[in-house]
Amino acid sequence: MAVVEIPAVEEDGAVPLQGRDFVVPGFRVRGDVTAKARGKALRKALSRAEHRRFEPGAERPAVLDVVEQANVGRLPHLVPIRIGRMVATPFAFLRGSAGLMAADLARTPVSGVTAQICGDAHAGNFGLFGSSDGRLVMDLNDFDETTPGPWEWDLKRLAASLVVAGRVGGASEEVCRDAAQDAAEAYRKTMALLAGMPVLQAWQAIADESLVWHAEAHDITGLLDQVSAKARKNTSAKVAARSTVELEDGRRRFVPDPPVLTTVDDATAEAVAQSLAGYVHTLSPERRPMFDRFVVEDVAFRVVGTGSVGLRAYVVMLEGSGDEPLVLQVKESRRSVLAPYLGIGDDEHEGRRVVFGQKIMQAVTDSLLGWTTVDGLPFQVRQFRNMKGSIDASTLPAEQLDDYARMTGTLLARAHSHSVDPKLLAGYCGKNAKLDEAIADFAVAYADQTERDHEQLEAAVKSGRVAAETGV
């Protein structure tokens, strides 16, 4: 609740108003305990040191059961590709097993503060993409599992993934643990920085080149420049040039590249194309007239990601009146894997859930982000290859892994600050390293667990219990 201030006025010699207190729903009330004080008080119920705890216990679900359950509802012929990608390394396994980690996180202590969380904030889910005005920004870039939930779950998944990625890349144990701790420290310090800013300035903070300075990520500057240069070339025009062919009538068609890019039957192509009419109405009204200038040229199926393999995902080639191509991705959205552990039921439309979470967490969002329904199933829609670029944390040398950790911790704090008062979390996180050290301890313990889980999947593949198609 908040106070709406009324300026003092004088009329006909009347005594000036000294200000009135109004109770306005959704606003703070004057005199309330400050958010920072409330955050600090939360430490009495759960000390920051408690976040180091990880005890899987006998009730932990069997790894293969969780993996197989996650395959239910996916296209069966693509499941071996998903398993093949997950079995490649422990980091790949972690990327594809958000549901398993959610089950583990549900048994860890939380402070009770709820934020809009990514739900899958591992180190590979940060990247570059283009804003509507042509700038490149760095941010979280995958929101399939987004939902309101404990902020700690995102931070713990990020920290654990950094340890796993560092080990895969050959970094020392000290470097891996330091990366996890530095990610937590960057999160804590960024939250404190945002808490000290004017509200509007903090809300509008954008991840640009100043992020590198704030996160003290100078060793990664050269790599970011390389990724940025590559990302600027990653456009719809490039997709059209590489993945389509122009027919005699001037129309473009996708060129199959199985199993990653394949044709779809006419009925599916028609259903996807027709769904775009509903999608357009989920965009901001000022964006809608633009689609009067595009026609749908072709629809194809394209395998994406690791955790998403097996979901229905299409690419749609559109061509504008000036012959410029636009490629959209229409990707199936399922219930967040975190939902069962948070007591959340099915969303009215899972695509809308994803879009809402992305819009509230990102500093700058794809202007063509929306949702639709195809054959009764929910989908999200976004630009495909919109100047997107990414960094593989498992290939980074030690000095860059540490910088990358600080940068991602900074980005995660900024993303959370849109849905929870940064003063509240800054009050809880505090000024010393107690939280950072606890998160690092958890990350190392969970990385150990991830490696054991990965070994189980490897053994299942070798024994033939689970089919895997590798190298795809």
C-alpha positions in Angstrom: 0.0 0.0 0.0 1.2 3.5 -0.6 0.6 7.2 0.2 -0.7 9.3 -2.6 0.7 12.8 -1.9 -1.5 15.8 -2.4 0.3 19.1 -3.0 -0.4 21.9 -0.5 -2.6 24.5 -1.9 -4.0 27.9 -0.7 -7.4 29.2 -1.7 -9.0 32.3 -0.3 -6.7 32.4 2.6 -7.5 28.8 3.6 -4.9 26.9 5.7 -2.7 24.9 3.3 -3.2 21.1 3.3 -0.3 19.4 5.0 -0.8 16.1 3.1 -3.3 13.4 3.4 -2.9 9.6 3.8 -4.8 7.5 1.3 -5.2 3.8 1.4 -4.9 2.7 -2.2 -5.2 -1.1 -3.0 -1.9 -2.4 -4.3 0.2 0.4 -2.9 2.3 0.7 0.3 0.9 2.4 3.3 2.9 5.1 5.0 4.2 3.9 8.3 4.6 0.2 7.2 7.7 -1.5 8.3 10.2 -1.0 5.5 10.8 -3.8 3.0 14.4 -4.0 3.9 13.6 -4.5 7.6 11.1 -7.2 6.8 13.7 -8.9 4.7 16.2 -8.8 7.5 13.7 -10.1 9.9 13.2 -13.2 7.7 16.7 -14.4 8.8 15.3 -15.2 12.2 13.0 -17.9 10.6 15.7 -19.1 8.2 19.3 -18.1 8.5 21.3 -17.6 5.3 23.6 -20.4 6.3 20.7 -22.9 6.1 20.7 -22.6 2.3 23.8 -24.9 2.1 21.6 -27.9 3.0 21.1 -30.6 0.4 19.9 -34.0 1.7 18.3 -36.1 -1.2 17.0 -38.7 1.2 15.4 -42.1 0.6 12.2 -40.5 -0.7 14.0 -39.0 -3.7 12.4 -40.1 -7.0 14.4 -42.5 -9.1 16.4 -40.8 -11.8 15.2 -42.9 -14.7 11.6 -42.7 -13.6 11.8 -38.9 -13.7 13.5 -38.9 -17.1 11.0 -41.3 -18.5 8.0 -39.4 -17.0 9.3 -36.2 -18.7 9.2 -38.0 -22.0 5.4 -38.7 -21.7 3.5 -36.7 -24.3 6.6 -35.9 -26.5 6.9 -37.2 -30.0 8.2 -40.7 -29.5 10.6 -40.7 -32.5 12.4 -37.7 -31.1 12.9 -39.0 -27.5 16.1 -40.9 -28.4 17.6 -37.6 -29.6 16.7 -35.9 -26.3 18.3 -38.7 -24.3 21.3 -38.6 -26.6 21.8 -34.9 -25.9 21.3 -35.4 -22.1 23.7 -38.3 -21.9 26.5 -36.3 -23.6 27.9 -34.7 -20.4 26.7 -34.0 -16.8 26.1 -30.4 -17.8 23.8 -31.6 -20.6 22.1 -33.9 -18.2 21.5 -31.0 -15.8 20.1 -28.9 -18.6 17.5 -31.6 -19.5 16.5 -32.5 -16.0 14.9 -29.4 -14.5 12.0 -31.5 -13.2 14.4 -33.7 -11.2 16.1 -30.7 -9.6 12.7 -29.2 -8.9 11.9 -32.3 -6.9 15.2 -31.8 -5.0 14.7 -28.1 -4.4 11.2 -28.8 -3.0 13.0 -30.4 -0.1 15.3 -27.5 0.6 14.6 -24.6 3.0 13.3 -21.3 1.6 12.9 -17.9 3.0 9.2 -17.6 2.0 9.7 -14.8 -0.5 8.1 -15.5 -3.8 9.2 -14.1 -7.1 8.5 -14.7 -10.8 11.3 -17.2 -11.4 12.7 -18.6 -14.6 12.4 -22.2 -13.2 15.4 -23.3 -15.4 18.1 -20.7 -14.7 21.1 -22.8 -15.5 24.2 -21.2 -17.0 23.2 -22.1 -20.6 20.0 -20.2 -20.4 21.5 -16.7 -20.7 22.3 -15.1 -24.0 22.3 -12.2 -26.4 19.3 -11.2 -28.5 18.2 -8.2 -30.4 15.9 -5.5 -29.1 13.3 -3.8 -31.3 15.6 -0.9 -31.9 18.5 -3.1 -33.1 20.6 -3.2 -29.9 22.0 -6.4 -28.5 21.1 -7.1 -24.8 22.2 -10.0 -22.6 19.6 -11.6 -20.4 17.8 -14.8 -19.4 16.5 -16.3 -22.6 14.5 -19.4 -21.8 11.2 -19.3 -19.9 9.5 -22.6 -20.6 9.3 -23.4 -16.8 8.7 -19.9 -15.5 6.3 -19.6 -12.6 5.9 -17.8 -9.3 8.2 -19.6 -6.8 11.0 -19.3 -4.3 13.8 -17.0 -5.6 16.4 -19.3 -4.1 15.5 -22.1 -6.6 16.7 -20.0 -9.5 19.9 -19.0 -7.7 20.7 -22.5 -6.6 20.2 -23.9 -10.1 22.5 -21.3 -11.6 25.2 -21.9 -9.0 25.0 -25.7 -9.3 25.1 -25.5 -13.1 28.3 -23.4 -13.0 30.1 -26.0 -10.9 28.9 -28.8 -13.3 29.9 -26.8 -16.4 33.3 -25.9 -14.9 34.0 -29.5 -14.1 33.0 -30.6 -17.6 35.4 -27.9 -19.0 38.3 -29.2 -16.9 38.4 -26.3 -14.3 39.8 -27.0 -10.9 37.4 -27.6 -8.0 38.5 -24.3 -6.4 37.6 -22.4 -9.6 34.2 -24.2 -9.9 33.3 -23.4 -6.3 34.5 -19.8 -6.6 32.3 -19.4 -9.7 29.2 -20.5 -7.8 30.1 -18.3 -4.8 30.7 -15.3 -7.1 27.4 -15.8 -8.9 25.7 -15.6 -5.5 27.7 -12.6 -4.5 26.9 -10.8 -7.7 23.2 -11.6 -7.1 23.3 -10.2 -3.6 25.3 -7.1 -4.5 23.1 -6.3 -7.5 20.0 -6.6 -5.4 21.5 -4.2 -3.0 22.4 -1.8 -5.8 18.8 -2.0 -7.2 17.4 -1.5 -3.7 19.3 1.8 -3.5 18.1 3.2 -6.8 15.0 5.3 -7.4 12.1 2.8 -8.2 11.8 3.8 -11.9 15.5 3.7 -12.5 15.8 0.3 -11.0 12.8 -1.0 -12.9 14.2 0.2 -16.2 17.8 -1.1 -15.7 18.9 -2.7 -18.9 21.6 -5.2 -19.5 24.0 -3.3 -21.7 27.8 -2.7 -21.8 27.6 -1.2 -18.3 26.8 -4.7 -17.0 30.3 -5.9 -17.6 31.7 -3.0 -15.5 29.2 -3.6 -12.7 29.8 -7.4 -12.6 33.6 -6.9 -12.8 33.5 -9.3 -15.8 36.3 -7.6 -17.7 38.0 -10.9 -18.7 34.9 -11.9 -20.7 34.7 -8.7 -22.7 36.6 -10.1 -25.7 34.4 -13.2 -25.8 31.2 -11.1 -25.6 32.5 -9.0 -28.5 32.9 -12.2 -30.6 29.5 -13.6 -29.7 27.9 -10.2 -30.4 29.5 -10.0 -33.8 28.2 -13.5 -34.6 24.7 -12.7 -33.1 24.3 -9.7 -35.3 24.4 -11.9 -38.4 21.9 -14.4 -36.9 18.8 -13.1 -38.6 15.7 -14.2 -40.5 17.5 -13.3 -43.7 20.3 -15.7 -42.9 17.9 -18.5 -42.0 16.2 -17.9 -45.4 19.4 -18.0 -47.2 20.7 -21.2 -45.5 17.5 -23.2 -44.9 15.2 -22.4 -47.8 15.1 -22.6 -51.6 13.2 -20.3 -54.0 10.8 -22.1 -56.3 10.0 -21.1 -59.9 6.9 -19.3 -58.7 9.0 -17.1 -56.4 7.9 -18.8 -53.2 10.3 -20.1 -50.6 10.3 -23.6 -49.1 12.3 -25.0 -46.3 15.0 -27.5 -47.3 14.7 -30.6 -45.1 17.8 -31.4 -43.0 16.6 -34.4 -41.0 16.3 -35.1 -38.1 16.7 -31.4 -37.1 14.6 -29.8 -39.8 11.8 -31.8 -41.5 8.7 -31.2 -43.6 5.2 -31.4 -42.2 2.1 -32.6 -43.8 -0.4 -30.2 -45.4 -2.9 -30.5 -42.5 -0.2 -29.6 -39.9 1.1 -26.7 -42.0 -2.4 -25.3 -42.5 -3.1 -25.6 -38.7 0.1 -23.8 -37.8 -0.5 -21.1 -40.4 -4.1 -20.6 -39.3 -3.0 -20.3 -35.7 -1.1 -17.1 -36.5 -4.3 -15.2 -36.7 -4.9 -15.9 -33.0 -1.3 -15.2 -32.2 -1.4 -11.7 -33.8 -4.2 -10.7 -31.3 -1.9 -11.5 -28.4 0.5 -8.8 -29.6 0.4 -5.1 -28.6 -2.2 -3.4 -30.8 0.3 -1.2 -32.5 2.2 -4.2 -33.7 -0.8 -6.0 -35.3 -1.1 -4.0 -38.6 2.4 -5.0 -39.5 1.2 -8.6 -40.2 -1.1 -7.3 -43.0 2.1 -6.9 -45.0 3.3 -10.5 -44.6 2.2 -13.8 -46.2 3.0 -17.3 -44.9 5.4 -19.1 -47.3 6.1 -22.3 -45.6 6.0 -24.3 -42.3 8.5 -26.9 -41.1 9.3 -28.9 -38.0 12.5 -28.0 -36.2 14.1 -29.8 -33.2 15.3 -27.4 -30.6 17.3 -27.4 -27.3 17.9 -30.2 -24.9 15.0 -30.2 -22.5 12.6 -29.2 -25.3 13.4 -32.0 -27.7 10.3 -34.0 -28.5 7.9 -31.1 -28.0 6.1 -29.8 -31.1 8.1 -26.9 -32.5 7.7 -25.3 -35.9 9.4 -22.6 -37.9 7.2 -20.5 -40.1 8.7 -18.6 -43.1 6.8 -15.3 -43.8 7.7 -12.8 -46.5 6.9 -9.1 -46.4 5.7 -6.9 -49.2 9.3 -5.7 -49.6 10.5 -9.4 -50.1 12.2 -9.4 -46.6 11.8 -12.7 -44.7 10.6 -13.1 -41.2 11.0 -16.5 -39.5 8.8 -17.2 -36.4 9.1 -20.1 -34.0 5.9 -21.7 -32.9 6.8 -23.9 -29.9 4.6 -26.1 -27.7 4.3 -25.1 -24.1 3.6 -27.6 -21.4 2.9 -27.3 -17.7 6.0 -26.0 -15.8 7.9 -28.9 -14.3 8.0 -26.9 -11.1 4.2 -26.7 -10.8 3.7 -30.0 -9.0 6.1 -29.1 -6.3 4.6 -25.6 -5.8 0.9 -26.8 -5.7 0.2 -25.0 -8.9 -2.4 -26.5 -11.3 -2.5 -26.3 -15.1 -2.5 -22.7 -16.4 -5.5 -21.6 -18.6 -3.0 -21.3 -21.4 0.6 -22.5 -20.9 1.9 -20.4 -23.8 0.5 -17.3 -22.2 2.2 -18.3 -18.9 5.6 -18.5 -20.6 5.1 -15.1 -22.4 4.0 -13.4 -19.1 7.0 -14.7 -17.2 9.3 -13.7 -20.0 7.9 -10.2 -20.2 8.1 -9.6 -16.4 11.6 -10.9 -16.1 13.4 -9.6 -19.1 14.7 -6.0 -19.3 13.8 -5.9 -23.0 11.5 -8.5 -24.6 11.0 -9.7 -28.2 8.4 -7.3 -29.6 6.8 -10.2 -31.5 6.4 -12.5 -28.5 3.0 -14.0 -28.2 1.0 -17.2 -27.9 -1.5 -19.3 -29.8 -3.2 -22.7 -29.9 -2.6 -25.4 -32.6 -4.9 -28.4 -32.7 -6.0 -27.8 -29.1 -2.4 -27.5 -27.7 -0.9 -24.3 -26.3 2.1 -22.8 -28.0 4.4 -19.8 -27.6 5.4 -17.7 -30.6 8.6 -15.7 -31.0 11.1 -14.5 -33.6 13.5 -17.3 -34.6 17.2 -16.3 -34.5 16.5 -12.7 -33.6 20.2 -11.8 -33.4 20.6 -14.5 -30.8 23.9 -15.5 -29.4 25.0 -17.7 -26.5 28.0 -18.8 -24.5 28.7 -22.4 -23.6 29.8 -22.2 -20.0 31.4 -25.7 -20.2 34.0 -24.5 -22.6 35.1 -21.4 -20.7 38.6 -21.1 -19.3 38.9 -20.5 -15.5 39.2 -16.7 -15.6 36.2 -16.4 -18.0 34.0 -18.9 -16.0 34.4 -16.7 -13.0 33.4 -13.5 -14.9 30.5 -15.3 -16.6 29.3 -16.4 -13.2 29.3 -12.8 -11.9 27.5 -11.6 -15.0 24.7 -14.2 -14.8 24.3 -13.7 -11.1 23.8 -10.0 -11.9 21.3 -10.7 -14.6 19.3 -13.1 -12.4 19.0 -10.5 -9.6 17.7 -7.9 -12.1 15.2 -10.3 -13.5 13.8 -11.1 -10.0 13.7 -7.5 -9.0 10.7 -6.9 -11.3 8.4 -9.2 -9.3 9.7 -8.7 -5.8 10.9 -5.5 -4.1 14.7 -5.5 -4.2 14.8 -3.9 -0.8 13.1 -7.0 0.6 15.6 -9.4 -0.8 18.5 -7.1 -0.1 17.5 -7.0 3.5 17.5 -10.8 3.6 20.7 -11.4 1.6 22.6 -8.9 3.8 26.0 -7.3 3.3 28.4 -10.2 4.2 29.2 -13.4 2.4 27.1 -15.8 4.5 24.6 -16.4 1.7 27.2 -16.6 -1.0 29.2 -19.3 0.9 26.0 -21.3 1.7 24.9 -21.3 -2.0 28.4 -22.4 -3.0 28.3 -25.3 -0.6 24.9 -26.3 -2.0 26.2 -26.0 -5.6 29.1 -28.3 -5.0 26.9 -30.9 -3.2 24.3 -30.8 -6.0 27.0 -31.0 -8.7 28.1 -34.2 -7.1 24.6 -35.5 -7.2 24.2 -34.5 -10.8 27.3 -36.5 -11.8 25.9 -39.5 -10.0 22.5 -39.1 -11.8 24.3 -38.7 -15.1 26.1 -41.9 -14.5 22.8 -43.7 -14.0 21.5 -42.4 -17.3 24.8 -43.5 -19.0 24.4 -47.0 -17.6 20.8 -47.2 -18.7 21.8 -46.2 -22.3 24.7 -48.7 -22.3 22.5 -51.5 -21.1 19.8 -50.8 -23.7 17.1 -49.9 -21.2 17.0 -46.3 -22.6 17.4 -45.6 -26.3 19.7 -42.8 -27.3 20.6 -41.2 -30.6 23.9 -39.3 -30.1 25.6 -36.7 -32.2 22.4 -35.0 -33.3 
